[in-house]
Amino acid sequence: MHRFFPLLLLLIFLSACSDTSDRDAVLAVAVKRQQALTSRDISLYLPLISPHYQDKGRDHAAKARELADILASFDKIDYRSLDRRVEVHGDSATVTGSYELRVTGKGKEMELAGKEELRLRKEAGVWKIVGGL
């Protein structure tokens, strides 16, 4: 039994490293999304979304059109994600937390705040948003 102990420790360590790596990669998607929103850059945003996106009756194409319209309709977007929590379960992950959003368009400013949950899936080794937008 003792000769297997070092192997067991190695497996536990490798598993923890993988979880940390996936968690960091999922968090990087959330951070890049925030950058895409605040810069109003649809070309930065769209690669984060899975071609298999499906949420609230919208597929990838519908969500892409909606996001392009939203980003183009404002002169300024200030989006902040607060208290992000990342959970990874194999090839699925969620990012939950609250947000503050301030937008300016046509000379008017609007502020929103709320909770959000993004769902992600690892596709061909890359984390993509599959729902929650």
WOFENCOR-V92936 format. One record per backbone hydrogen bond with DSSP energy under -1.0 kcal/mol. CO is the residue of the C=O (numbers start at 1). NH is the residue of the N-H. Records with the same first field share a line. If there is no record, write none. Layout:
CO->NH + NH
This chain:
4->8
5->9
6->10
7->11
8->12
9->13
10->14
11->15
12->16
13->17
14->18
15->19
16->20
17->21
18->22
19->23
20->24
21->25
22->26
23->27
24->28
25->29
26->30
27->31
28->32
29->33
30->34
31->35
32->36
33->37
34->38
35->39
36->41
41->45
42->46
45->48
46->49
48->129
50->53
55->58
58->55
59->63
60->64
61->65
62->66
63->67
64->68
65->69
66->70
67->71
68->72
69->73
76->104
78->102
80->100
82->98
85->96
87->94
89->92
91->122
92->89
93->120
94->87
95->118
96->85
97->116
98->82
99->114
100->80
101->112
102->78
103->110
104->75 + 76
105->108
108->105
110->103
112->101
114->99
116->97
118->95
119->130 + 131
120->93
121->128
123->126
126->123
128->121
129->50
130->54
131->119
